[in-house]
Amino acid sequence: MKKISIIFSFRNEEKNLKELLVRTNKVLKNVKSKYSSELIFVNDLSTDNSLNILKENLDYYPIKIINMSRRFGSTSCVLAGFKNATGDLVIYLDSDLQDPPELIEALLAKYEEGYDVVHTLRTKRLGENKIKMKITNLAYKIINFFSNIELKSNCGDFKLISRKALNNILNINEIDPYLRGLSVWVGHKQAFVEYVRDKRFDGETHYPLLGSINPVAEFIRGIASFSVAPLYFSILIGMASLVISLGLIIYSFYIKFTGIAAPGASSILITVTFFSSIILIILGIIGIYIARIYEQIKGRPRYIIESIISSENIK
């Protein structure tokens, strides 16, 4: 019998965990003739009652709680779940019940057909800000334009990954990986399952468009992880600027020798501002890649685990 490891990264989800456990367990009962299971909850230093709720349910569900030593973010938490999973396949999803656990059976059906990575594709996203969705779609188009992989704009962090594909992901030593991209980059047979994403069950989103750097960081990570094209793009910007500057030099000689009055301070200010902006953009692009190199060569671990609490340990 094969084993499923279901991984939930969470922070302050006390209003959703009980419902999440009930619905997930109901699905697992439907497939228990084929699969055993474990539920891995990675706690990104929650400050509410989430941890106590999970502890109270250790006797009733096959739970493993991984407590991080500090906040490391969703990606690091998912990777910690991957590392500590013992299943023949893993499924990871958010803990806010926007991604319905009931879809797990459809993912397993694709896995049984021979697929190693099964993505979920949102056909509709209920309760989401329309402006946020347009910006998100634009961000994916930009990432796809620059990168050497193709990401579906409505695929999120709800996937099934076989042990074979998972081991390949775990062997990648990037300190700051773009996990959505890696699940595509590793290749193997991949499939998609469509669904309508629900509104958040309770509470407020932890990833608002404004007021959080996470979406911006994910966007930059998505480009920098799979392409060096922006560096070449900065060269093109520099060459275009050179052409413009040569034109301005020729124009300056022209007005000097023809006796036309010299441009005023405003034109000088516009010129200086334009080229200064170009320089800063190019330096910013280079800085992103240098920062990633700096983070990588420090060699620090992706995360530090404070403790692991398991249903098996209390039996």
C-alpha positions in Angstrom: 0.0 0.0 0.0 1.3 3.4 -1.0 1.5 6.3 1.4 0.4 9.9 0.9 2.0 12.8 2.7 -0.2 15.9 2.7 1.6 19.0 3.6 0.1 22.2 5.0 2.2 25.3 5.6 0.4 27.6 8.0 0.6 30.7 10.2 -2.2 31.8 12.4 -5.0 29.6 11.0 -6.9 28.8 14.2 -10.2 29.5 12.5 -9.7 27.1 9.7 -7.7 24.1 11.1 -10.6 22.2 12.6 -12.7 22.3 9.4 -9.6 21.5 7.4 -8.9 18.4 9.4 -12.5 17.1 9.1 -12.7 17.6 5.4 -9.2 16.2 4.7 -9.9 13.2 6.9 -13.1 12.5 5.0 -11.2 12.4 1.7 -8.6 10.1 3.2 -11.2 7.7 4.4 -12.5 7.4 0.8 -9.0 6.2 -0.4 -7.8 4.3 2.6 -8.2 1.0 0.7 -5.3 2.1 -1.6 -3.3 4.6 0.5 -2.1 5.1 4.0 -1.5 8.8 5.0 0.1 11.3 7.1 -0.8 15.0 7.6 2.2 17.3 8.0 1.5 20.7 9.4 4.5 23.2 9.2 4.0 25.9 11.7 5.6 29.2 10.6 5.7 30.6 14.2 2.0 31.1 14.7 1.0 33.4 17.5 -2.6 32.3 17.8 -4.1 29.0 19.1 -3.3 27.0 15.9 -0.6 24.9 17.6 -2.8 23.9 20.5 -5.7 23.0 18.1 -3.4 20.6 16.3 -2.0 19.1 19.6 -5.6 18.5 20.7 -6.2 16.4 17.6 -3.0 14.2 17.7 -5.0 11.3 19.1 -7.6 11.5 16.3 -5.6 12.1 13.1 -2.1 11.0 11.8 -0.6 14.4 12.4 3.1 15.5 12.3 3.7 19.1 13.4 6.9 20.8 12.4 7.5 24.0 14.4 10.0 26.5 12.8 12.4 28.3 15.0 11.3 31.7 13.5 9.3 32.9 10.5 10.9 31.5 7.4 8.0 32.0 4.9 5.8 29.6 3.0 8.4 28.2 0.6 10.8 27.2 3.3 8.0 25.7 5.3 6.9 23.6 2.3 10.4 22.4 1.8 10.7 21.4 5.4 7.5 19.4 4.9 9.0 17.8 1.8 12.2 16.8 3.7 10.2 15.2 6.5 7.6 13.5 4.4 7.7 9.7 4.3 5.1 9.1 1.6 5.4 7.7 -1.9 3.9 10.9 -3.0 3.2 14.3 -1.5 0.4 16.8 -1.9 0.7 20.3 -0.6 -1.8 23.0 -0.3 -2.7 26.1 1.7 -4.5 25.8 5.1 -7.2 28.5 4.4 -9.6 26.1 2.6 -9.6 28.1 -0.6 -8.1 25.0 -2.2 -10.6 22.2 -1.4 -9.2 19.0 0.0 -11.9 17.1 -1.8 -9.8 17.7 -5.0 -7.2 15.3 -3.6 -9.1 12.3 -5.1 -8.9 13.8 -8.6 -5.1 14.4 -8.1 -4.7 10.7 -7.1 -6.6 9.6 -10.2 -4.1 11.4 -12.4 -1.2 9.9 -10.3 -2.6 6.4 -10.9 -2.6 7.2 -14.7 1.2 7.6 -14.4 1.7 11.3 -13.9 4.5 12.4 -11.6 3.4 16.0 -11.1 -0.2 17.0 -11.1 -1.0 20.7 -10.9 -4.3 22.3 -10.1 -5.6 24.9 -12.5 -8.1 27.5 -11.2 -10.9 28.2 -13.7 -12.4 30.8 -11.4 -11.2 32.4 -8.2 -14.1 33.4 -5.9 -13.6 36.4 -3.6 -10.4 37.6 -5.2 -9.7 41.3 -6.1 -10.0 41.8 -9.8 -7.2 44.3 -9.9 -5.0 41.8 -8.1 -5.9 39.1 -10.6 -5.0 41.3 -13.6 -1.6 42.2 -12.0 -1.0 38.5 -11.2 -1.7 37.5 -14.8 0.6 40.2 -16.1 3.3 39.0 -13.7 3.1 35.5 -15.0 3.3 36.7 -18.6 6.4 38.6 -17.8 8.0 35.6 -16.0 7.1 33.4 -19.0 8.6 35.9 -21.4 12.0 35.9 -19.7 12.2 32.4 -18.3 12.9 29.0 -20.0 9.9 27.3 -18.5 6.2 27.9 -19.0 4.0 28.6 -16.0 0.2 28.6 -16.1 -1.1 31.8 -14.7 -3.8 30.1 -12.6 -1.7 27.4 -11.1 -1.0 27.9 -7.4 0.5 26.0 -4.5 -1.8 22.9 -4.7 0.0 20.1 -6.3 0.7 16.4 -6.2 4.4 15.3 -6.6 5.6 11.7 -6.9 8.5 10.6 -4.8 10.7 10.4 -8.0 10.0 14.0 -8.8 10.2 15.1 -5.2 13.7 13.6 -4.8 14.8 15.6 -7.8 13.5 18.8 -6.2 15.1 18.1 -2.9 18.5 17.6 -4.6 18.4 21.2 -5.9 20.5 23.3 -3.5 19.1 26.7 -4.3 18.8 28.7 -1.1 15.9 30.8 -2.3 14.0 28.6 -4.8 10.9 29.5 -6.8 8.9 26.4 -5.8 6.1 26.8 -8.4 8.7 26.9 -11.1 10.8 24.0 -9.8 7.7 21.7 -10.0 7.6 22.5 -13.8 11.4 22.6 -14.3 12.0 19.0 -13.0 10.0 17.7 -15.9 8.6 14.1 -15.8 5.0 13.5 -16.8 2.8 16.4 -15.8 -1.0 16.9 -15.8 -3.6 19.4 -14.7 -6.8 19.2 -12.8 -9.2 22.1 -13.1 -11.3 23.5 -10.3 -13.1 26.6 -8.9 -11.1 28.2 -6.1 -13.3 29.0 -3.1 -13.3 32.1 -1.0 -11.1 31.9 2.2 -13.1 29.9 4.8 -12.4 32.4 7.6 -9.9 35.1 8.5 -7.9 37.5 6.4 -5.5 36.6 3.6 -1.8 36.5 4.5 -0.8 37.6 1.0 -2.6 40.9 0.1 -1.5 42.7 -3.0 -0.7 45.8 -0.9 0.8 45.8 2.5 3.0 42.7 2.0 6.2 42.2 0.1 5.5 38.5 -0.6 3.9 38.9 -4.1 6.7 41.2 -5.2 9.4 38.9 -3.9 7.7 35.9 -5.6 7.6 37.8 -8.9 11.3 38.7 -8.7 12.2 35.2 -7.6 10.3 33.8 -10.5 12.2 35.7 -13.0 15.7 35.5 -11.4 15.4 31.8 -10.7 14.9 30.7 -14.3 16.4 33.3 -16.5 19.4 35.6 -17.0 17.6 37.4 -19.8 17.0 40.6 -17.7 20.8 41.0 -17.6 20.9 40.9 -21.4 17.9 43.2 -21.5 19.8 45.8 -19.5 22.5 45.7 -22.2 19.9 46.5 -24.8 18.6 49.4 -22.7 22.2 50.6 -22.4 22.7 50.4 -26.2 19.4 52.3 -26.8 20.5 54.9 -24.4 23.8 55.2 -26.2 22.0 55.8 -29.5 19.9 58.5 -27.9 23.0 60.1 -26.3 24.8 60.2 -29.6 21.7 61.9 -31.1 21.8 64.5 -28.4 25.6 65.1 -29.0 25.0 65.6 -32.7 22.1 67.9 -31.9 24.3 69.9 -29.5 27.0 70.4 -32.2 24.2 71.4 -34.6 22.8 74.1 -32.4 26.3 75.3 -31.5 27.5 75.8 -35.1 24.2 77.1 -36.5 23.9 79.7 -33.9 20.6 78.5 -32.5 20.0 79.4 -28.8 21.1 76.7 -26.4 18.4 74.7 -24.6 17.3 75.9 -21.2 17.7 74.2 -17.8 14.5 72.1 -18.3 15.9 70.2 -21.2 19.2 69.6 -19.3 17.2 68.3 -16.3 15.1 66.0 -18.5 18.3 64.6 -20.1 20.1 64.0 -16.8 17.0 62.5 -15.2 16.4 60.1 -18.2 20.0 58.7 -18.2 20.1 58.5 -14.4 16.9 56.4 -14.4 18.4 54.1 -17.0 21.6 53.6 -15.0 19.6 52.9 -11.8 17.3 50.4 -13.6 20.4 48.5 -14.9 22.1 48.6 -11.5 18.9 47.4 -9.9 18.7 44.4 -12.3 22.3 43.5 -11.6 21.8 44.0 -7.9 19.0 41.3 -7.9 21.4 38.7 -9.3 24.3 39.7 -7.0 21.9 39.5 -4.0 21.0 35.9 -5.0 24.6 35.0 -5.4 25.4 36.5 -2.0 22.6 34.6 -0.3 23.7 31.3 -2.0 27.4 31.5 -1.1 26.7 32.3 2.6 25.6 28.6 2.8 23.0 29.1 5.5 20.3 26.5 5.8 16.9 27.2 4.2 15.2 26.9 7.6 15.7 25.8 11.2 13.3 23.4 12.9 12.5 24.1 16.6 10.7 20.8 17.2 8.6 18.0 15.7 5.5 16.7 17.3 4.0 13.5 15.9 0.9 11.4 16.6 3.3 8.4 16.4 5.4 9.7 19.3 2.4 9.8 21.7 1.1 6.3 21.0 
